[in-house]
Amino acid sequence: MTDTTSNKSIPQLADIPKHSEMNIPTLSSTNNANGNTSIQNTKDAMYNMISKSSPFNSVANHPATQNIKDNITQGAVAESVKDQHAKTTNEFSNLASARTTPNATAATGQNLTHYHSFFYNLLSWENPRATALTFTATVLFIFAARYLPALRWSFKVLYMTLGVAAAAEVAGKLVLSRGLTSSFRPRKYYTIPKETLEASLEDVEQLINFFVIEFQRILFAENVIVTIAAFASSVIAYWLIKFLPLWGLSLIATSIIYLAPLIYISNKELIDHHLNNASDVVNTQANQVKDLAGHHTARLTETVKAQTSTYSAKAQEYMGAAKAQTSAAVSQTSAAVSGNKSTSNNPFTSEPGAAPKYSSSDFPHAPKQEPVPGVESHQQQYEKSEFGGQAVAQ
């Protein structure tokens, strides 16, 4: 009896459970289940007390807070956000699908690039949310490039990444005899697929050709209004670059490119009305200048004709007088020549234009005797000859 009673009064060590409700190994008596229940109840009571006494939970459980939360997550605000998100996504999809080659061609008959359709759709505000977001992103990029050291940050991220990789590799080999960085190395390095690279290069080619074609269309005045506008923009940029930095000029150019079409679309009727009036005024002035130029040209033509007729008549008069004087001089010369012919022994007795007539007396006699010795000159020989003697005797 004594042994049995002593055995019952001695507490026994129960099995140690693997985990308790708080994940802590515990020792339990035979009333382990009741002990776990009381501990859990105590923990729940303390949690409820802390939860009810917390000011953050009081604010979170307040009806006004719950109402705002419901409005944000399930009310009109949430519906509006979801609707705007869906519309924005749809507009970006439309903008991406707008990159198709247009049916219109250039003045040379060449096909345009798909970026012509893309930029037309973007700048015409057909998808206003997408255009507004791209405009905002461009402006923020300009300001970021101006005020944020993006290039310096890029090098900082690069050297920190490489430093961590090198340090992890060295520390792993020293401590674990195995590099940590190399353990994350992929089985195969990533490469850009050929199809993706070719598609990207083709897209870049289309973008470059867009700017090349548009510059030539402006340069060769395919649309004279656009050429004039580009000329004015170049002149303004030439003067503004002296006072504004490059980022300021880029901001102004971006604002004009995006906002000018929007202003025109919003006030299309008014702007078209004023443009038509200006066109009428310009055409009227051009017609007046054309008429005035035609009038002065006609008067100048008449004056030139009159002067030409006057000078032509005077020239003909001078030519006639000169011809008369020439004829008189020729007549006098002919008369003088004829008189000289009648008084001289000219063998040519025929009229001008007729064949000349000659006689035997027109030629000298041939010598019939030998030359006289001792006479050297021809005149003396002639005088000593028979014919010369006859001439002297006569």
Secondary structure, 3 states (H helix, E strand, C coil): CHHHHHHHHCCCCCCCCCCCCCCCCCCCCCCHHHHHHHHHHHHHHHHHHHHHHCHHHHHHCCHHHHHHHHHHHCCHHHHHHHHHHHHHHHHHHHHHHCCCCCCCECCCCCECCHHHHHHHHHHCCCCHHHHHHHHHHHHHHHHHHHHCCHHHHHHHHHHHHHHHHHHHHHHHHHHCCCCHHHHCCCCCCCCCCHHHHHHHHHHHHHHHHHHHHHHHHHHCCCCHHHHHHHHHHHHHHHHHCCCCCHHHHHHHHHHHHHHHHHHHHHCHHHHHHHHHHHHHHHHHHHHHHHHHHHHHHHHHHHHHHHHHHHHHHHHHHHHHHHHHHHHHHHHHHHHHHHHHHHHCCCCCCCCCCCCCCCCHHHCCCCCCCCCCCCCCCHHHHHHHCHHHHHHHHC
